[in-house]
Amino acid sequence: MRVTQGETVRLTFTADEPGEVHLHGYDLTAEVSPDHPGELVFEATTAGAFGINFHVLGADAMHSDTATVVSETPVSVSITAEPDAHGGVDVRIATEGFQFAPDSVDQAHTPGAGHAHIYVDGVKLGRVFEPDYRIDPLPPGQHEIRVSLNTNDHSGLVYDGAKVESTVTVTVPDVGQGTGHGESHGAGDGHSHGGHDRGEKAIVAEVHLGNLEVYP
């Protein structure tokens, strides 16, 4: 598919089995299943050739973010995000009344323990199991980064009538991103939104669908 830089792009995907479509370079992800088509809508800000892959996910890999659990004790999260010299973003997560519990993921809810979910511009990147997370190069410009706290069974935490989450806006400088091969690497634990781990998602197969070519 060929588009012009600056153009608004809308890509719609259908699939015969649950999975996700990943647009490399722009690092956008859309979940797709036989009953629910996936869609990516974005502005083609960066020129280059960007691979589009379909990741076939394991049976337990698709988790809903709609379930919630009300915390009976105070819990909060705050984040800071700093762009680096390569166009990536270093995210620092601070919590109160909450501990990361990577060994208890997918188990029953334990008060005050669990993991975080991280999003960029509304797109979920994956789970986070420690205070530090690195997002690899993003297209230059403003991006909204959001982190929510979740229980071991992936329900969102709610306290005092509100979701326990934090959002910041970061401006990524133009440092020549957009080679089409951007991947992400979490800090230390391997939980990232790039490669074959992608945080919580167990990828059992990967299919290259083609390339998005963005021309100046």
PyMOL CGO cylinders between C-alpha atoms (Angstrom):
from pymol import cmd
from pymol.cgo import CYLINDER

trace = [
    CYLINDER, 0.00, 0.00, 0.00, 1.34, 3.43, -0.96, 0.3, 1, 1, 1, 1, 1, 1,
    CYLINDER, 1.34, 3.43, -0.96, 0.39, 6.71, 0.75, 0.3, 1, 1, 1, 1, 1, 1,
    CYLINDER, 0.39, 6.71, 0.75, 1.72, 10.25, 0.89, 0.3, 1, 1, 1, 1, 1, 1,
    CYLINDER, 1.72, 10.25, 0.89, 3.43, 11.63, 3.98, 0.3, 1, 1, 1, 1, 1, 1,
    CYLINDER, 3.43, 11.63, 3.98, 0.94, 13.64, 6.02, 0.3, 1, 1, 1, 1, 1, 1,
    CYLINDER, 0.94, 13.64, 6.02, -2.03, 11.65, 4.75, 0.3, 1, 1, 1, 1, 1, 1,
    CYLINDER, -2.03, 11.65, 4.75, -4.53, 10.15, 7.20, 0.3, 1, 1, 1, 1, 1, 1,
    CYLINDER, -4.53, 10.15, 7.20, -4.46, 6.39, 6.79, 0.3, 1, 1, 1, 1, 1, 1,
    CYLINDER, -4.46, 6.39, 6.79, -7.23, 3.96, 7.70, 0.3, 1, 1, 1, 1, 1, 1,
    CYLINDER, -7.23, 3.96, 7.70, -6.43, 0.24, 7.56, 0.3, 1, 1, 1, 1, 1, 1,
    CYLINDER, -6.43, 0.24, 7.56, -9.10, -2.38, 8.27, 0.3, 1, 1, 1, 1, 1, 1,
    CYLINDER, -9.10, -2.38, 8.27, -8.28, -6.04, 8.90, 0.3, 1, 1, 1, 1, 1, 1,
    CYLINDER, -8.28, -6.04, 8.90, -10.31, -9.25, 9.18, 0.3, 1, 1, 1, 1, 1, 1,
    CYLINDER, -10.31, -9.25, 9.18, -9.08, -12.65, 10.35, 0.3, 1, 1, 1, 1, 1, 1,
    CYLINDER, -9.08, -12.65, 10.35, -10.23, -16.25, 10.69, 0.3, 1, 1, 1, 1, 1, 1,
    CYLINDER, -10.23, -16.25, 10.69, -8.64, -16.60, 14.13, 0.3, 1, 1, 1, 1, 1, 1,
    CYLINDER, -8.64, -16.60, 14.13, -7.84, -14.29, 17.06, 0.3, 1, 1, 1, 1, 1, 1,
    CYLINDER, -7.84, -14.29, 17.06, -4.69, -12.26, 16.72, 0.3, 1, 1, 1, 1, 1, 1,
    CYLINDER, -4.69, -12.26, 16.72, -3.31, -8.79, 16.28, 0.3, 1, 1, 1, 1, 1, 1,
    CYLINDER, -3.31, -8.79, 16.28, -1.94, -6.72, 13.44, 0.3, 1, 1, 1, 1, 1, 1,
    CYLINDER, -1.94, -6.72, 13.44, 1.28, -4.82, 14.11, 0.3, 1, 1, 1, 1, 1, 1,
    CYLINDER, 1.28, -4.82, 14.11, 2.47, -1.91, 11.98, 0.3, 1, 1, 1, 1, 1, 1,
    CYLINDER, 2.47, -1.91, 11.98, 6.22, -1.77, 12.51, 0.3, 1, 1, 1, 1, 1, 1,
    CYLINDER, 6.22, -1.77, 12.51, 7.98, 1.57, 12.68, 0.3, 1, 1, 1, 1, 1, 1,
    CYLINDER, 7.98, 1.57, 12.68, 4.83, 3.35, 13.78, 0.3, 1, 1, 1, 1, 1, 1,
    CYLINDER, 4.83, 3.35, 13.78, 4.42, 0.63, 16.44, 0.3, 1, 1, 1, 1, 1, 1,
    CYLINDER, 4.42, 0.63, 16.44, 0.63, 0.51, 16.17, 0.3, 1, 1, 1, 1, 1, 1,
    CYLINDER, 0.63, 0.51, 16.17, -1.37, -2.57, 17.07, 0.3, 1, 1, 1, 1, 1, 1,
    CYLINDER, -1.37, -2.57, 17.07, -4.96, -3.62, 16.38, 0.3, 1, 1, 1, 1, 1, 1,
    CYLINDER, -4.96, -3.62, 16.38, -6.58, -6.70, 17.88, 0.3, 1, 1, 1, 1, 1, 1,
    CYLINDER, -6.58, -6.70, 17.88, -8.67, -8.69, 15.41, 0.3, 1, 1, 1, 1, 1, 1,
    CYLINDER, -8.67, -8.69, 15.41, -10.86, -11.80, 15.60, 0.3, 1, 1, 1, 1, 1, 1,
    CYLINDER, -10.86, -11.80, 15.60, -13.45, -13.53, 13.39, 0.3, 1, 1, 1, 1, 1, 1,
    CYLINDER, -13.45, -13.53, 13.39, -16.24, -11.50, 15.03, 0.3, 1, 1, 1, 1, 1, 1,
    CYLINDER, -16.24, -11.50, 15.03, -14.39, -8.20, 15.42, 0.3, 1, 1, 1, 1, 1, 1,
    CYLINDER, -14.39, -8.20, 15.42, -12.43, -6.59, 12.57, 0.3, 1, 1, 1, 1, 1, 1,
    CYLINDER, -12.43, -6.59, 12.57, -9.39, -4.57, 13.58, 0.3, 1, 1, 1, 1, 1, 1,
    CYLINDER, -9.39, -4.57, 13.58, -8.65, -1.04, 12.46, 0.3, 1, 1, 1, 1, 1, 1,
    CYLINDER, -8.65, -1.04, 12.46, -5.67, 1.31, 12.49, 0.3, 1, 1, 1, 1, 1, 1,
    CYLINDER, -5.67, 1.31, 12.49, -6.27, 5.01, 11.90, 0.3, 1, 1, 1, 1, 1, 1,
    CYLINDER, -6.27, 5.01, 11.90, -3.27, 7.33, 11.99, 0.3, 1, 1, 1, 1, 1, 1,
    CYLINDER, -3.27, 7.33, 11.99, -1.43, 10.14, 10.25, 0.3, 1, 1, 1, 1, 1, 1,
    CYLINDER, -1.43, 10.14, 10.25, 1.50, 9.01, 8.08, 0.3, 1, 1, 1, 1, 1, 1,
    CYLINDER, 1.50, 9.01, 8.08, 3.99, 11.42, 9.63, 0.3, 1, 1, 1, 1, 1, 1,
    CYLINDER, 3.99, 11.42, 9.63, 7.15, 9.49, 8.78, 0.3, 1, 1, 1, 1, 1, 1,
    CYLINDER, 7.15, 9.49, 8.78, 8.32, 8.48, 5.31, 0.3, 1, 1, 1, 1, 1, 1,
    CYLINDER, 8.32, 8.48, 5.31, 9.69, 5.01, 4.65, 0.3, 1, 1, 1, 1, 1, 1,
    CYLINDER, 9.69, 5.01, 4.65, 8.63, 1.39, 4.21, 0.3, 1, 1, 1, 1, 1, 1,
    CYLINDER, 8.63, 1.39, 4.21, 6.92, -0.19, 7.22, 0.3, 1, 1, 1, 1, 1, 1,
    CYLINDER, 6.92, -0.19, 7.22, 6.15, -3.88, 7.61, 0.3, 1, 1, 1, 1, 1, 1,
    CYLINDER, 6.15, -3.88, 7.61, 2.65, -5.05, 8.53, 0.3, 1, 1, 1, 1, 1, 1,
    CYLINDER, 2.65, -5.05, 8.53, 2.53, -8.39, 10.36, 0.3, 1, 1, 1, 1, 1, 1,
    CYLINDER, 2.53, -8.39, 10.36, -0.31, -10.52, 11.70, 0.3, 1, 1, 1, 1, 1, 1,
    CYLINDER, -0.31, -10.52, 11.70, 0.42, -12.21, 15.03, 0.3, 1, 1, 1, 1, 1, 1,
    CYLINDER, 0.42, -12.21, 15.03, -1.59, -15.37, 15.76, 0.3, 1, 1, 1, 1, 1, 1,
    CYLINDER, -1.59, -15.37, 15.76, -2.15, -15.44, 19.50, 0.3, 1, 1, 1, 1, 1, 1,
    CYLINDER, -2.15, -15.44, 19.50, -2.49, -18.32, 21.93, 0.3, 1, 1, 1, 1, 1, 1,
    CYLINDER, -2.49, -18.32, 21.93, -5.93, -19.19, 23.27, 0.3, 1, 1, 1, 1, 1, 1,
    CYLINDER, -5.93, -19.19, 23.27, -5.35, -17.38, 26.56, 0.3, 1, 1, 1, 1, 1, 1,
    CYLINDER, -5.35, -17.38, 26.56, -3.68, -14.34, 25.10, 0.3, 1, 1, 1, 1, 1, 1,
    CYLINDER, -3.68, -14.34, 25.10, -6.66, -12.10, 24.46, 0.3, 1, 1, 1, 1, 1, 1,
    CYLINDER, -6.66, -12.10, 24.46, -7.73, -10.38, 27.67, 0.3, 1, 1, 1, 1, 1, 1,
    CYLINDER, -7.73, -10.38, 27.67, -10.43, -7.77, 28.02, 0.3, 1, 1, 1, 1, 1, 1,
    CYLINDER, -10.43, -7.77, 28.02, -9.64, -4.45, 29.68, 0.3, 1, 1, 1, 1, 1, 1,
    CYLINDER, -9.64, -4.45, 29.68, -13.28, -3.84, 30.61, 0.3, 1, 1, 1, 1, 1, 1,
    CYLINDER, -13.28, -3.84, 30.61, -13.48, -5.79, 33.90, 0.3, 1, 1, 1, 1, 1, 1,
    CYLINDER, -13.48, -5.79, 33.90, -12.74, -3.80, 37.06, 0.3, 1, 1, 1, 1, 1, 1,
    CYLINDER, -12.74, -3.80, 37.06, -12.04, -4.44, 40.73, 0.3, 1, 1, 1, 1, 1, 1,
    CYLINDER, -12.04, -4.44, 40.73, -12.69, -1.82, 43.41, 0.3, 1, 1, 1, 1, 1, 1,
    CYLINDER, -12.69, -1.82, 43.41, -9.79, -1.41, 45.83, 0.3, 1, 1, 1, 1, 1, 1,
    CYLINDER, -9.79, -1.41, 45.83, -10.88, -1.06, 49.44, 0.3, 1, 1, 1, 1, 1, 1,
    CYLINDER, -10.88, -1.06, 49.44, -7.61, 0.64, 50.38, 0.3, 1, 1, 1, 1, 1, 1,
    CYLINDER, -7.61, 0.64, 50.38, -5.96, 3.71, 48.82, 0.3, 1, 1, 1, 1, 1, 1,
    CYLINDER, -5.96, 3.71, 48.82, -3.96, 2.98, 45.66, 0.3, 1, 1, 1, 1, 1, 1,
    CYLINDER, -3.96, 2.98, 45.66, -2.49, 5.38, 43.13, 0.3, 1, 1, 1, 1, 1, 1,
    CYLINDER, -2.49, 5.38, 43.13, -0.07, 5.61, 40.22, 0.3, 1, 1, 1, 1, 1, 1,
    CYLINDER, -0.07, 5.61, 40.22, 1.91, 8.44, 38.65, 0.3, 1, 1, 1, 1, 1, 1,
    CYLINDER, 1.91, 8.44, 38.65, 4.23, 8.39, 35.66, 0.3, 1, 1, 1, 1, 1, 1,
    CYLINDER, 4.23, 8.39, 35.66, 6.96, 10.46, 34.07, 0.3, 1, 1, 1, 1, 1, 1,
    CYLINDER, 6.96, 10.46, 34.07, 8.06, 10.10, 30.45, 0.3, 1, 1, 1, 1, 1, 1,
    CYLINDER, 8.06, 10.10, 30.45, 11.24, 11.43, 28.89, 0.3, 1, 1, 1, 1, 1, 1,
    CYLINDER, 11.24, 11.43, 28.89, 12.17, 11.17, 25.19, 0.3, 1, 1, 1, 1, 1, 1,
    CYLINDER, 12.17, 11.17, 25.19, 15.71, 10.01, 24.51, 0.3, 1, 1, 1, 1, 1, 1,
    CYLINDER, 15.71, 10.01, 24.51, 18.20, 10.96, 21.81, 0.3, 1, 1, 1, 1, 1, 1,
    CYLINDER, 18.20, 10.96, 21.81, 16.96, 8.17, 19.53, 0.3, 1, 1, 1, 1, 1, 1,
    CYLINDER, 16.96, 8.17, 19.53, 13.26, 9.04, 19.56, 0.3, 1, 1, 1, 1, 1, 1,
    CYLINDER, 13.26, 9.04, 19.56, 12.36, 6.47, 22.20, 0.3, 1, 1, 1, 1, 1, 1,
    CYLINDER, 12.36, 6.47, 22.20, 10.65, 7.27, 25.48, 0.3, 1, 1, 1, 1, 1, 1,
    CYLINDER, 10.65, 7.27, 25.48, 11.73, 6.21, 28.96, 0.3, 1, 1, 1, 1, 1, 1,
    CYLINDER, 11.73, 6.21, 28.96, 8.73, 5.77, 31.26, 0.3, 1, 1, 1, 1, 1, 1,
    CYLINDER, 8.73, 5.77, 31.26, 9.00, 5.71, 35.04, 0.3, 1, 1, 1, 1, 1, 1,
    CYLINDER, 9.00, 5.71, 35.04, 6.05, 4.35, 37.04, 0.3, 1, 1, 1, 1, 1, 1,
    CYLINDER, 6.05, 4.35, 37.04, 5.55, 5.21, 40.72, 0.3, 1, 1, 1, 1, 1, 1,
    CYLINDER, 5.55, 5.21, 40.72, 2.83, 3.49, 42.75, 0.3, 1, 1, 1, 1, 1, 1,
    CYLINDER, 2.83, 3.49, 42.75, 1.41, 3.80, 46.25, 0.3, 1, 1, 1, 1, 1, 1,
    CYLINDER, 1.41, 3.80, 46.25, -0.48, 0.98, 47.91, 0.3, 1, 1, 1, 1, 1, 1,
    CYLINDER, -0.48, 0.98, 47.91, 0.45, -1.36, 45.07, 0.3, 1, 1, 1, 1, 1, 1,
    CYLINDER, 0.45, -1.36, 45.07, 3.26, -3.81, 44.30, 0.3, 1, 1, 1, 1, 1, 1,
    CYLINDER, 3.26, -3.81, 44.30, 4.24, -5.40, 41.00, 0.3, 1, 1, 1, 1, 1, 1,
    CYLINDER, 4.24, -5.40, 41.00, 3.75, -9.17, 41.13, 0.3, 1, 1, 1, 1, 1, 1,
    CYLINDER, 3.75, -9.17, 41.13, 5.15, -10.75, 37.94, 0.3, 1, 1, 1, 1, 1, 1,
    CYLINDER, 5.15, -10.75, 37.94, 5.09, -14.25, 39.45, 0.3, 1, 1, 1, 1, 1, 1,
    CYLINDER, 5.09, -14.25, 39.45, 1.34, -14.04, 40.10, 0.3, 1, 1, 1, 1, 1, 1,
    CYLINDER, 1.34, -14.04, 40.10, 0.16, -13.00, 36.64, 0.3, 1, 1, 1, 1, 1, 1,
    CYLINDER, 0.16, -13.00, 36.64, -2.96, -14.86, 35.42, 0.3, 1, 1, 1, 1, 1, 1,
    CYLINDER, -2.96, -14.86, 35.42, -3.70, -15.94, 39.00, 0.3, 1, 1, 1, 1, 1, 1,
    CYLINDER, -3.70, -15.94, 39.00, -6.50, -14.86, 41.33, 0.3, 1, 1, 1, 1, 1, 1,
    CYLINDER, -6.50, -14.86, 41.33, -6.75, -11.27, 42.49, 0.3, 1, 1, 1, 1, 1, 1,
    CYLINDER, -6.75, -11.27, 42.49, -4.60, -10.33, 45.47, 0.3, 1, 1, 1, 1, 1, 1,
    CYLINDER, -4.60, -10.33, 45.47, -5.32, -6.90, 47.01, 0.3, 1, 1, 1, 1, 1, 1,
    CYLINDER, -5.32, -6.90, 47.01, -2.53, -4.41, 46.42, 0.3, 1, 1, 1, 1, 1, 1,
    CYLINDER, -2.53, -4.41, 46.42, -0.70, -6.50, 43.82, 0.3, 1, 1, 1, 1, 1, 1,
    CYLINDER, -0.70, -6.50, 43.82, -0.67, -7.00, 40.07, 0.3, 1, 1, 1, 1, 1, 1,
    CYLINDER, -0.67, -7.00, 40.07, 0.83, -5.33, 37.02, 0.3, 1, 1, 1, 1, 1, 1,
    CYLINDER, 0.83, -5.33, 37.02, 0.36, -2.29, 34.81, 0.3, 1, 1, 1, 1, 1, 1,
    CYLINDER, 0.36, -2.29, 34.81, -0.91, -1.84, 31.27, 0.3, 1, 1, 1, 1, 1, 1,
    CYLINDER, -0.91, -1.84, 31.27, 0.75, 0.78, 29.10, 0.3, 1, 1, 1, 1, 1, 1,
    CYLINDER, 0.75, 0.78, 29.10, -0.80, 2.61, 26.13, 0.3, 1, 1, 1, 1, 1, 1,
    CYLINDER, -0.80, 2.61, 26.13, 0.48, 5.08, 23.54, 0.3, 1, 1, 1, 1, 1, 1,
    CYLINDER, 0.48, 5.08, 23.54, -2.14, 7.24, 21.84, 0.3, 1, 1, 1, 1, 1, 1,
    CYLINDER, -2.14, 7.24, 21.84, -4.83, 4.83, 23.01, 0.3, 1, 1, 1, 1, 1, 1,
    CYLINDER, -4.83, 4.83, 23.01, -3.08, 1.74, 21.63, 0.3, 1, 1, 1, 1, 1, 1,
    CYLINDER, -3.08, 1.74, 21.63, -2.20, -0.91, 24.20, 0.3, 1, 1, 1, 1, 1, 1,
    CYLINDER, -2.20, -0.91, 24.20, 1.44, -1.95, 24.08, 0.3, 1, 1, 1, 1, 1, 1,
    CYLINDER, 1.44, -1.95, 24.08, 1.37, -4.66, 26.74, 0.3, 1, 1, 1, 1, 1, 1,
    CYLINDER, 1.37, -4.66, 26.74, 1.91, -5.36, 30.40, 0.3, 1, 1, 1, 1, 1, 1,
    CYLINDER, 1.91, -5.36, 30.40, 4.53, -3.84, 32.66, 0.3, 1, 1, 1, 1, 1, 1,
    CYLINDER, 4.53, -3.84, 32.66, 5.95, -5.71, 35.63, 0.3, 1, 1, 1, 1, 1, 1,
    CYLINDER, 5.95, -5.71, 35.63, 8.44, -3.18, 37.02, 0.3, 1, 1, 1, 1, 1, 1,
    CYLINDER, 8.44, -3.18, 37.02, 8.76, 0.59, 37.48, 0.3, 1, 1, 1, 1, 1, 1,
    CYLINDER, 8.76, 0.59, 37.48, 10.82, 1.22, 34.33, 0.3, 1, 1, 1, 1, 1, 1,
    CYLINDER, 10.82, 1.22, 34.33, 9.68, 0.75, 30.74, 0.3, 1, 1, 1, 1, 1, 1,
    CYLINDER, 9.68, 0.75, 30.74, 11.24, 1.89, 27.48, 0.3, 1, 1, 1, 1, 1, 1,
    CYLINDER, 11.24, 1.89, 27.48, 9.22, 2.60, 24.37, 0.3, 1, 1, 1, 1, 1, 1,
    CYLINDER, 9.22, 2.60, 24.37, 11.37, 2.41, 21.26, 0.3, 1, 1, 1, 1, 1, 1,
    CYLINDER, 11.37, 2.41, 21.26, 11.29, 5.15, 18.62, 0.3, 1, 1, 1, 1, 1, 1,
    CYLINDER, 11.29, 5.15, 18.62, 7.95, 6.79, 17.96, 0.3, 1, 1, 1, 1, 1, 1,
    CYLINDER, 7.95, 6.79, 17.96, 7.06, 9.14, 15.10, 0.3, 1, 1, 1, 1, 1, 1,
    CYLINDER, 7.06, 9.14, 15.10, 8.08, 12.72, 15.96, 0.3, 1, 1, 1, 1, 1, 1,
    CYLINDER, 8.08, 12.72, 15.96, 5.46, 14.91, 17.60, 0.3, 1, 1, 1, 1, 1, 1,
    CYLINDER, 5.46, 14.91, 17.60, 3.17, 14.72, 20.61, 0.3, 1, 1, 1, 1, 1, 1,
    CYLINDER, 3.17, 14.72, 20.61, 2.09, 11.37, 22.03, 0.3, 1, 1, 1, 1, 1, 1,
    CYLINDER, 2.09, 11.37, 22.03, -0.18, 10.51, 24.94, 0.3, 1, 1, 1, 1, 1, 1,
    CYLINDER, -0.18, 10.51, 24.94, 1.18, 7.84, 27.27, 0.3, 1, 1, 1, 1, 1, 1,
    CYLINDER, 1.18, 7.84, 27.27, -1.17, 6.20, 29.74, 0.3, 1, 1, 1, 1, 1, 1,
    CYLINDER, -1.17, 6.20, 29.74, -0.50, 3.60, 32.42, 0.3, 1, 1, 1, 1, 1, 1,
    CYLINDER, -0.50, 3.60, 32.42, -3.22, 1.76, 34.35, 0.3, 1, 1, 1, 1, 1, 1,
    CYLINDER, -3.22, 1.76, 34.35, -2.88, -0.54, 37.34, 0.3, 1, 1, 1, 1, 1, 1,
    CYLINDER, -2.88, -0.54, 37.34, -4.40, -3.99, 36.96, 0.3, 1, 1, 1, 1, 1, 1,
    CYLINDER, -4.40, -3.99, 36.96, -4.96, -7.05, 39.10, 0.3, 1, 1, 1, 1, 1, 1,
    CYLINDER, -4.96, -7.05, 39.10, -3.31, -10.42, 38.55, 0.3, 1, 1, 1, 1, 1, 1,
    CYLINDER, -3.31, -10.42, 38.55, -6.35, -11.51, 36.51, 0.3, 1, 1, 1, 1, 1, 1,
    CYLINDER, -6.35, -11.51, 36.51, -6.11, -8.35, 34.32, 0.3, 1, 1, 1, 1, 1, 1,
    CYLINDER, -6.11, -8.35, 34.32, -9.06, -6.43, 35.78, 0.3, 1, 1, 1, 1, 1, 1,
    CYLINDER, -9.06, -6.43, 35.78, -8.56, -2.69, 36.01, 0.3, 1, 1, 1, 1, 1, 1,
    CYLINDER, -8.56, -2.69, 36.01, -8.22, -1.27, 39.51, 0.3, 1, 1, 1, 1, 1, 1,
    CYLINDER, -8.22, -1.27, 39.51, -10.74, 1.35, 40.63, 0.3, 1, 1, 1, 1, 1, 1,
    CYLINDER, -10.74, 1.35, 40.63, -10.43, 3.49, 43.76, 0.3, 1, 1, 1, 1, 1, 1,
    CYLINDER, -10.43, 3.49, 43.76, -12.73, 6.23, 44.99, 0.3, 1, 1, 1, 1, 1, 1,
    CYLINDER, -12.73, 6.23, 44.99, -14.89, 5.89, 41.89, 0.3, 1, 1, 1, 1, 1, 1,
    CYLINDER, -14.89, 5.89, 41.89, -12.09, 6.34, 39.33, 0.3, 1, 1, 1, 1, 1, 1,
    CYLINDER, -12.09, 6.34, 39.33, -9.76, 4.07, 37.42, 0.3, 1, 1, 1, 1, 1, 1,
    CYLINDER, -9.76, 4.07, 37.42, -6.28, 3.94, 38.88, 0.3, 1, 1, 1, 1, 1, 1,
    CYLINDER, -6.28, 3.94, 38.88, -4.27, 5.32, 35.98, 0.3, 1, 1, 1, 1, 1, 1,
    CYLINDER, -4.27, 5.32, 35.98, -2.00, 8.17, 34.99, 0.3, 1, 1, 1, 1, 1, 1,
    CYLINDER, -2.00, 8.17, 34.99, -1.55, 9.98, 31.69, 0.3, 1, 1, 1, 1, 1, 1,
    CYLINDER, -1.55, 9.98, 31.69, 1.18, 12.28, 30.39, 0.3, 1, 1, 1, 1, 1, 1,
    CYLINDER, 1.18, 12.28, 30.39, 1.87, 13.90, 27.03, 0.3, 1, 1, 1, 1, 1, 1,
    CYLINDER, 1.87, 13.90, 27.03, 5.39, 13.76, 25.63, 0.3, 1, 1, 1, 1, 1, 1,
    CYLINDER, 5.39, 13.76, 25.63, 6.87, 15.47, 22.58, 0.3, 1, 1, 1, 1, 1, 1,
    CYLINDER, 6.87, 15.47, 22.58, 9.21, 13.22, 20.60, 0.3, 1, 1, 1, 1, 1, 1,
    CYLINDER, 9.21, 13.22, 20.60, 11.83, 15.11, 18.56, 0.3, 1, 1, 1, 1, 1, 1,
    CYLINDER, 11.83, 15.11, 18.56, 12.55, 14.38, 14.92, 0.3, 1, 1, 1, 1, 1, 1,
    CYLINDER, 12.55, 14.38, 14.92, 15.76, 12.36, 15.05, 0.3, 1, 1, 1, 1, 1, 1,
    CYLINDER, 15.76, 12.36, 15.05, 15.35, 10.46, 11.79, 0.3, 1, 1, 1, 1, 1, 1,
    CYLINDER, 15.35, 10.46, 11.79, 12.97, 7.75, 13.02, 0.3, 1, 1, 1, 1, 1, 1,
    CYLINDER, 12.97, 7.75, 13.02, 11.00, 5.65, 10.60, 0.3, 1, 1, 1, 1, 1, 1,
    CYLINDER, 11.00, 5.65, 10.60, 13.36, 3.00, 9.24, 0.3, 1, 1, 1, 1, 1, 1,
    CYLINDER, 13.36, 3.00, 9.24, 10.48, 0.53, 9.30, 0.3, 1, 1, 1, 1, 1, 1,
    CYLINDER, 10.48, 0.53, 9.30, 12.20, -1.78, 11.73, 0.3, 1, 1, 1, 1, 1, 1,
    CYLINDER, 12.20, -1.78, 11.73, 11.33, -0.18, 15.06, 0.3, 1, 1, 1, 1, 1, 1,
    CYLINDER, 11.33, -0.18, 15.06, 10.92, -2.56, 17.98, 0.3, 1, 1, 1, 1, 1, 1,
    CYLINDER, 10.92, -2.56, 17.98, 10.53, -2.06, 21.71, 0.3, 1, 1, 1, 1, 1, 1,
    CYLINDER, 10.53, -2.06, 21.71, 12.42, -3.37, 24.65, 0.3, 1, 1, 1, 1, 1, 1,
    CYLINDER, 12.42, -3.37, 24.65, 11.12, -3.26, 28.19, 0.3, 1, 1, 1, 1, 1, 1,
    CYLINDER, 11.12, -3.26, 28.19, 13.60, -2.40, 30.90, 0.3, 1, 1, 1, 1, 1, 1,
    CYLINDER, 13.60, -2.40, 30.90, 15.08, -5.55, 32.31, 0.3, 1, 1, 1, 1, 1, 1,
    CYLINDER, 15.08, -5.55, 32.31, 12.20, -8.02, 32.18, 0.3, 1, 1, 1, 1, 1, 1,
    CYLINDER, 12.20, -8.02, 32.18, 11.71, -8.41, 28.44, 0.3, 1, 1, 1, 1, 1, 1,
    CYLINDER, 11.71, -8.41, 28.44, 8.10, -7.21, 28.56, 0.3, 1, 1, 1, 1, 1, 1,
    CYLINDER, 8.10, -7.21, 28.56, 7.78, -4.87, 25.63, 0.3, 1, 1, 1, 1, 1, 1,
    CYLINDER, 7.78, -4.87, 25.63, 5.58, -4.06, 22.67, 0.3, 1, 1, 1, 1, 1, 1,
    CYLINDER, 5.58, -4.06, 22.67, 8.02, -5.33, 20.09, 0.3, 1, 1, 1, 1, 1, 1,
    CYLINDER, 8.02, -5.33, 20.09, 9.28, -8.77, 19.08, 0.3, 1, 1, 1, 1, 1, 1,
    CYLINDER, 9.28, -8.77, 19.08, 7.60, -12.08, 19.81, 0.3, 1, 1, 1, 1, 1, 1,
    CYLINDER, 7.60, -12.08, 19.81, 6.85, -11.50, 23.48, 0.3, 1, 1, 1, 1, 1, 1,
    CYLINDER, 6.85, -11.50, 23.48, 4.74, -8.32, 23.30, 0.3, 1, 1, 1, 1, 1, 1,
    CYLINDER, 4.74, -8.32, 23.30, 4.13, -8.24, 27.03, 0.3, 1, 1, 1, 1, 1, 1,
    CYLINDER, 4.13, -8.24, 27.03, 1.22, -10.53, 27.92, 0.3, 1, 1, 1, 1, 1, 1,
    CYLINDER, 1.22, -10.53, 27.92, 0.53, -11.90, 24.45, 0.3, 1, 1, 1, 1, 1, 1,
    CYLINDER, 0.53, -11.90, 24.45, 1.77, -15.39, 23.59, 0.3, 1, 1, 1, 1, 1, 1,
    CYLINDER, 1.77, -15.39, 23.59, 2.41, -15.27, 19.84, 0.3, 1, 1, 1, 1, 1, 1,
    CYLINDER, 2.41, -15.27, 19.84, 2.27, -18.73, 18.28, 0.3, 1, 1, 1, 1, 1, 1,
    CYLINDER, 2.27, -18.73, 18.28, 2.73, -17.67, 14.63, 0.3, 1, 1, 1, 1, 1, 1,
    CYLINDER, 2.73, -17.67, 14.63, 3.53, -14.56, 12.62, 0.3, 1, 1, 1, 1, 1, 1,
    CYLINDER, 3.53, -14.56, 12.62, 2.49, -13.75, 9.05, 0.3, 1, 1, 1, 1, 1, 1,
    CYLINDER, 2.49, -13.75, 9.05, 3.89, -10.88, 6.99, 0.3, 1, 1, 1, 1, 1, 1,
    CYLINDER, 3.89, -10.88, 6.99, 0.95, -9.14, 5.28, 0.3, 1, 1, 1, 1, 1, 1,
    CYLINDER, 0.95, -9.14, 5.28, 2.93, -6.62, 3.28, 0.3, 1, 1, 1, 1, 1, 1,
    CYLINDER, 2.93, -6.62, 3.28, 4.38, -3.13, 3.60, 0.3, 1, 1, 1, 1, 1, 1,
    CYLINDER, 4.38, -3.13, 3.60, 3.02, 0.36, 4.03, 0.3, 1, 1, 1, 1, 1, 1,
    CYLINDER, 3.02, 0.36, 4.03, 5.08, 2.69, 1.83, 0.3, 1, 1, 1, 1, 1, 1,
    CYLINDER, 5.08, 2.69, 1.83, 4.98, 6.35, 2.84, 0.3, 1, 1, 1, 1, 1, 1,
    CYLINDER, 4.98, 6.35, 2.84, 6.34, 8.79, 0.25, 0.3, 1, 1, 1, 1, 1, 1,
    CYLINDER, 6.34, 8.79, 0.25, 7.34, 12.41, 0.95, 0.3, 1, 1, 1, 1, 1, 1,
]
cmd.load_cgo(trace, "trace")
